[in-house]
Amino acid sequence: MFDATREDAPLMAHKRGGDIAMPTPAKQKEIDSLAVGLQRAKLAVLTDYRGLKVSDLQAFRATLRPMNAEFRVAKNTLTRIAAERNGIVGLDAMLDGPLAIVLAYDDIVAPAKAVSDFVRTSRILTVKTGLLDGKMIPASDIEELGNLPSREVLLSKLLGLMNSPMQRTVTVLSGPSRSFAYLVNARAQQLEETAGAAD
């Protein structure tokens, strides 16, 4: 797999009209940044943002930031080169028109939910495809990922499942001692009543 963080990483040539063109230093820097982002991201969502206002884009970025995710506008050709460096193939059909990429570096559920919610509320942003750990997934899977419970909810459910058998064990084991205590208490009351009746 390509390591874009290496200083000796070769410049990637690409074809334009049959000629081989070398990227400018600024474009090479963007390719390297995209390649590192795609390599680090657990989830990448390729979107068409055509028609969105700058204020909407900024609000969406602010929503993603606490989730350790970012929303960045990218050029199709540079994205194609960065994807190829990471061994990601098959994106060519999706790299048409305005492109913005959501890169999620930690949790994948919360950013997927944020994308699905923003698609629904904006009615402008559209999901082209996604990459889950470098493998292409259809746009419909992004919404399904967003419908999963969050990591925290799953962990609490797991903890509850693990705690439940222990709680039942404690209840079963404490049952006989509790019954014995009730028996002793009932006998003591019975003796008190008998002693009170004899007086």
N, C-alpha and C positions, 0 to 999 in steps of 0.2 A: 504494500500500500504506500502511496506517495506521502512523504512527509514535507508539507509545505513550510514548516518552520525552519528547515535547514537553509542556511545561506547559500549553499552551493546547488540549490534546487535549480534545474535547467529551465530556461524560458521555454514555454510551450508555444510552438508555432501552430497556426491554424490557417486553413485555406479560405481565400476570399476570391471568388471568380476565377478559380484555377491557380492563382498565384499564392505563394506561401508568404504570409505576413507575420512579422514578429510584433508582439504587443509592446506598446510604449511602456516606459517605467511605471507610469501611474496606473495603467491597466494591469500590468504585471502585479503591482501591489494589491489591487482589488481582487485579482485572480487568487493570489496567495491567501488573502483574507477570507474569501469565499471558500477556498479549499479547506482551510483550518476550521472554519465554521461548520461546514458540512461533515468534516471528520469528527468534530467534538459533539455535534448535535445527536441526541437520541431520537429526536423527531424533527423533520423539516417539512414544512407545508408550503408548496408553491401556489401562489395566488395571482389572480388578475385584479389589479386595484384600479383599473380604468374608471374614472368618474368620481373617485373619492376626493373629498376636500382635504386640504392639508391639515385642518383642525381635527378631522376624523382620524387621519393617520397618526397624528400626535397623541390623540386620546387612546388609540389602540396600542401604540407603543408603551404608553404609561401603564396600561392594563397588564401588558406582558412583562414589564420590567421586574416586578416583585417575584415573578415565577421563574426568574433566571432564563428568560426567553427574549428574543429580539425580533423585530420586524424591519427588514431592510429591503430597499429597492435595489434590484440588480439587473444588469444587462444580460440578455439571453446568451450571447456568444461567450461572455466571460463565465457565466454560470455553467455552460456546457463544458468549457475547458476545465473548470474547477471540479465538476462532477467526474469527468473522465480521469482526472488525477487521483480521485478517490475510488476508482473502479466502479463507479455508478454509470450504468448504461441504460439506454431506453428513454431518456428524457427528451430527445429531440422533438417528438411530436408535441410535447407540453411547453416547449420554449418558443412561444409565439405570442406576440403582443406584450403589453406592459407586464412586468414580472416583479413581484415582491415575495420575499421568502420569510417565513416564520421559522426561527431556529430555537428549539427548546433543548436546553443543556442538562436539565435534571429530570424533574417530573414530566411525563408526557401527557397525562390526563388533563391537568389544569389548563395548559396552553391549548390543547385540542378543544376543550370546552370553550375557552375564550374565543378561539377562531370560529367555532360553530355558532356561538352567540352573536359574534360580530357580523358574520355572514347573514344571520337571520334578521338582526336589527338594522343593518345598513342597507340591505337589499341591493347592494352594489358589488361588494367584494365577492369574488367567486373562487372556489378552491379548484385548482387544476389537478393536482396529485399530491402525494405525500411520500416521504422517505422515512421508514422506521428502521433505525439502526442500519442505514445505507441501502435498504431494500425498498423498491417501489411498492406503494400501496394505493389503491383507488381512492378518489376523493370521498366516497361514501364511508370509508373506514375512519376518516378523520372525525366525522360526526359520531360514529360508534365509539371511538376512543373517548370522546367528550362525554358520552353518556355513562361511562364507567364511574364507579365511586372513586373519590380521591384516595391517595395513598394513605392519608391519616385515617380515613373511614375504614379502609381495608385492614389497616393495622389494629384499629380498635376492635373490629369484628373478630379478627384472629385472636386477639388477647381475650376477648369474651368467650370464644370457643375453647381456648386453653384453660380459662379460669372455671368454666362451667363444670367439668368433671371433678375438679378439685373441690368445688363448693359442695357438690353432691356427696363426695367422699366424706367431707367434714360433717355434713348433715347425718349421714348414715352412721358414722362412728360416734357422733355425739348423742344419737337417739337413745341407746341403752342407758347411758349415764343420766340423761334427762328423765327417762322413764323411772329409773331407780330413785332419783331425787323426788319425783312426784309421788312415788310409792311411800317413801319415808315420810314425806310431808302429810300424806293422807293418813298414814298409820298414827302419826303424832296427833293429828286432829281427832282421830277416832278415840285414842286413849284419853285425850283431854275431855271429850264429850262423855265418855264412860265415867271418868273420875268426877266430872261435874254432876252426873246423874246419881252417882253413889253418895254424894254429900248430902 
